[in-house]
């Protein structure tokens, strides 16, 4: 039953590899908990009978997860979303007659403000990356392009790993986003030139590449893993002296924050980032307002917070 659900969201719904992995983990964790509550032990789910479950069982599971794993509302809602999708599927294929999760709403959560790199620090980092791009070395070239694409295009890590050499043309890069939705994101002329230099150096070193080759690849010629790219980003950001969180997503947040600060329209930012809802993009307005409030408190002679 669980495998049929996973095959459904993977083949028919076209969910990403990461989303499918998360849904599988969440549903299997839920099934394991249900079996344990019923007194069944083991790794199998042969005793997992969804027809015997009630809304109260799901509420107990929510309490259990939040107590034992220390989950906050946002994380709990993500797991709950997986279970809701599972039950919708069961209702669709006729395994259950009614969906008990219709009566369970999401937990109220205050979304955290996006973490971003201060503009001055980002400028310093870009200068270091620019110097690195002059190195006649494939790895140095590749790592500088990783940072430049994440910040310069505001793309997600998963989107970066899907880019092939054929996706780059006419001053833009084709991005395959969530739900396999495609969008075009402009490339800065300097970055496009650096990518051309990178591919030229690859060929000079005997690397066989074509339009289907991943732009960000390792020694095997295959796309780098998420973990490897995350490590490269952390190393590059640490080398630049950036404090706090260091991740590809922080660079994506910095892209949006800087565009908004420089006067870009919020709907244009939504399009560039591939947000399906404007609500996701609006988080960056709160970040900018917070910055303005800080500047006001420091500079305005009548600011009450200075007293």
Secondary structure, 3 states (H helix, E strand, C coil): CHHHHHHHHHHHCCCCHHHHHHHHHHHHHHHHHHHHHCCCCCCCCCCCCHHHCCHHHHHHHHHHHHHHCCCCHHHHHHHHHHHHHHHHHHHHCCCCCCCHHHHCCCCCCCCCCCCCCCHHHHHHHHHHHHHHCCCCCHHHHHHHHHHHHHHHHCCCHHHHHHCEHHHEECCEEEEECHHHCEEEEECCHHHHHHHHHHHHHHHHCCCCCCCCCECCECCCCCECCHHHHHHHHHHHHHHCCCCCCCCHHHHHHHHHHHHHHCCCCHHHHHHHHCCCCHHHHHHHHHHHHHHHHHHHHHHCCCCHHHC
